[in-house]
Amino acid sequence: MSVRACLILISCALIALLAVLVAGVAGYLARRDQATYPQALTRAAIAFAATLTLVATLTTAVQAIST
């Protein structure tokens, strides 16, 4: 496996971990704010999706700048 492929796999794993952590914190904070479990899960899912979208947008922007 090439170094570039390893770097891409490690980056994907770190991004997924970051998104899961953000979602967990969002769900926890929602529960602390007296939200029901379905509401907390919805907020966590929105935070997860937003994190992945933000990272994808930043990756695209950095790739466009470097080209």
N, C-alpha and C positions, 0 to 999 in steps of 0.2 A: 504494500500500500504506500502510495506516495505521501510526502510530507503535506502537500496541499490538501489531499483527501482527509488526512488525519486532522488537520487544522479545521476543516469544514465540519467534520463530525463532532469535534470537541466544542466548537462554537455553537452548533445546533443543540447539543446537550446542555450547555450553560444557559442558552436562551430559554430552553424549555424549563429548566430549573428556576430561572428568574421569574418566568411567567407563573409557574405554580406557586412560588413563594408570594408573589404579589396577590394572586387570587386567594391564597390562604389568609393573608393579612386582611384583605378586603372583607372576606367572609367573617373573620373574627371580629373586626371592628363593627360590622353590621349587626352581629349578634349582641355585642356590647351596647349598641344603640337601640336595643329592644326590638330588633327586626325578627320576624318569624324565620324558621328554617328555610322555607322556600324563597323568601325575600333575600336572605343572606346568601343562599346558593346562587340566586340570580345575579346579585351584585358581584359575587366571586367570579362567575362565568363572564360577566361583562368586563371585569378587570383583566382576566386572563386573555380574552380576545383583544382588548385594547393594547395590552403589552405586546402581544405578537404582531399586531398591526403596526405599532410604533416602531418596533425593531425592523420589520420588513421595509417600512418607509425610509428609515435611517440608512439601512443597508443599500437600498436603491439610490438614495441621494449620494452616499459616499462613492458608490461605484460610478455614478454619472460624473462626479467631480474628478475622480482619478483617471477617467478615460480621456 
